């Protein structure tokens, strides 16, 4: 007889799933996803991120703070400026996957 559904083993560790689901939920907001995409290539000051995404300083800071607390971003103070960068290899991998998927879908439409 076959295995019952509950007898199948899962590949992903339960703790990993919990942690990753928080990151996915956070990055589910389009503005946050745009911010991490900007930071993919270079660390940026808050005011530069704000200008590039076109959000108010308060909203930009709120998004950055949420991502910082989840470990998605890291920050470094340089004088008066706070500079943000991607702080998680998971986020780098997710961005790579999204880019590859977008390119694949574009190819399929041709």
C-alpha positions as CSV (number, residue, x, y, z in Angstrom):
1,X,0.0,0.0,0.0
2,X,1.1,3.6,-0.5
3,X,2.2,6.0,2.2
4,X,-0.5,8.1,3.9
5,X,-0.1,11.8,3.3
6,X,1.0,12.4,6.9
7,X,3.9,9.9,6.5
8,X,5.7,11.8,3.8
9,X,8.8,13.6,4.9
10,X,9.2,17.3,4.0
11,X,12.5,18.7,2.7
12,X,12.4,22.0,4.4
13,X,13.1,22.3,8.1
14,X,10.2,23.7,10.2
15,X,12.3,26.5,11.7
16,X,13.6,27.4,8.2
17,X,10.0,27.6,6.9
18,X,9.0,29.8,9.8
19,X,11.9,32.2,9.2
20,X,11.6,32.3,5.5
21,X,7.8,32.9,5.6
22,X,8.4,36.1,7.6
23,X,10.9,37.3,5.0
24,X,8.6,36.4,2.1
25,X,5.7,38.2,3.8
26,X,7.8,41.3,4.4
27,X,9.0,41.3,0.8
28,X,5.5,40.8,-0.4
29,X,5.1,44.6,-0.3
30,X,6.0,46.1,-3.7
31,X,7.9,49.1,-2.2
32,X,10.0,46.8,0.0
33,X,10.8,44.6,-2.9
34,X,11.9,47.6,-4.9
35,X,14.1,48.8,-2.0
36,X,16.0,45.4,-1.8
37,X,16.4,45.4,-5.5
38,X,18.0,48.8,-5.4
39,X,20.3,47.6,-2.6
40,X,21.2,44.5,-4.6
41,X,24.1,46.2,-6.3
42,X,25.2,48.9,-3.9
43,X,24.6,50.1,-0.3
44,X,22.6,53.3,-0.2
45,X,21.8,56.2,2.2
46,X,18.3,56.6,3.4
47,X,17.7,59.8,1.4
48,X,18.9,58.2,-1.8
49,X,16.6,55.2,-1.3
50,X,13.8,57.6,-0.6
51,X,14.4,59.6,-3.7
52,X,14.7,56.5,-5.9
53,X,11.5,54.9,-4.7
54,X,9.6,58.2,-4.5
55,X,8.3,57.7,-0.9
56,X,8.2,60.0,2.0
57,X,11.1,59.9,4.5
58,X,8.7,58.5,7.2
59,X,7.4,55.7,5.0
60,X,10.9,54.8,3.6
61,X,12.3,54.7,7.2
62,X,9.4,52.4,8.3
63,X,10.0,50.0,5.5
64,X,13.8,50.0,6.2
65,X,13.2,49.4,9.9
66,X,10.9,46.5,9.3
67,X,13.4,44.8,7.0
68,X,16.3,45.6,9.3
69,X,14.6,43.9,12.2
70,X,14.0,40.7,10.2
71,X,17.7,40.6,9.1
72,X,16.8,41.4,5.5
73,X,18.9,44.5,5.7
74,X,21.9,45.7,7.7
75,X,22.8,49.3,8.4
76,X,25.9,51.2,9.1
77,X,26.2,54.7,10.4
78,X,28.6,57.2,8.6
79,X,28.4,60.5,10.4
80,X,24.9,61.8,10.0
81,X,24.0,59.2,7.4
82,X,22.7,55.6,7.8
83,X,23.7,53.4,4.9
84,X,21.7,50.2,4.2
85,X,22.7,47.1,2.4
86,X,21.3,43.6,2.0
87,X,22.0,41.6,5.1
88,X,20.8,38.2,4.1
89,X,22.1,35.7,1.5
90,X,18.6,34.4,1.4
91,X,17.4,37.7,0.0
92,X,20.2,37.7,-2.6
93,X,19.1,34.2,-3.7
94,X,15.5,35.2,-3.8
95,X,16.3,38.2,-6.0
96,X,18.3,36.0,-8.4
97,X,15.4,33.6,-8.6
98,X,13.0,36.4,-9.4
99,X,15.3,37.7,-12.1
100,X,15.7,34.3,-13.6
101,X,12.0,33.7,-13.5
102,X,11.2,37.0,-15.1
103,X,13.7,36.4,-17.9
104,X,12.3,32.9,-18.5
105,X,8.7,34.2,-18.7
106,X,9.8,36.9,-21.1
107,X,11.4,34.2,-23.3
108,X,8.3,32.1,-23.2
109,X,6.2,35.1,-24.5
110,X,8.4,35.5,-27.5
